Amino acid sequence: MLPLAVLASGRGTNLQAIIDACNKKMINARVEIVISDNEHAFALERARKNGIDAIYIDAKDKEKHEKEINTILEEKNVGLVVGAGYMRVLSPWFINKWKYKIINIHPSLLPSFKGIDAQKQALDYGVKIAGCTTHFMDELPDHGPIILQAAIKVRDNDTRDILAERILKIEHQILPRSIDLFEKKRLIIEGRKVKILPGDTWLDKYSYPDVFYSDGY
């Protein structure tokens, strides 16, 4: 069983999706620790309600913050670190320490609309298709090798909040699936590309008809 650490700064809905997938045996993993840079993050409360260790670590001193996180991850024998709405850029030291063992979810079809409020960026630009991406973290924000993507049509009546909620529903699918693929050792990194080895699919058991999922989902 794959031991997970989840980094989260906010509500923790993606964390809940991971917890639910673990509980339903959709993924052979367990969340060992949830860490936040925000002492008021509801993600911490979600973790505690599910019997998961949860800790706030002050991030004013970035180096100290990351070293404390690293110590906890090593103590917990974590096999994969998951960024689930974690609003900080990790240093090259931390990224290299956990190279190809940190994945992140971003609410856009990368490489478009990196950074904060990607949904509003997409609407303001006038795109017709929007979505979300899971990727391995590297030294640059929202930049590492892409694992999965899922896309939806942008509707004329979409506001920033409506589009964000529509995208969030599919974030809750592709993030647990990406963990599943990692645990099954089906992800082969070749430069910027992630090759997904043949195997099972979630399309027949956990998908929406109006969503386009990249190969491997």
Secondary structure, DSSP 8 states (H G I E B T S, - for coil): -EEEEEE-SS--HHHHHHHHHHHTTSSSEEEEEEEES-TT-HHHHHHHHTT-EEEE---SSHHHHHHHHHHHHHHTT-SEEEESS--S---HHHHHHTTTSEEEEESS-TTSS-STTHHHHHHHHT-SEEEEEEEE--SSTT-S-EEEEEEEE--TT--HHHHHHHHHHHHHHHHHHHHHHHHTT-EEEETTEEEE-S---STTTS--TT-EE-TT-
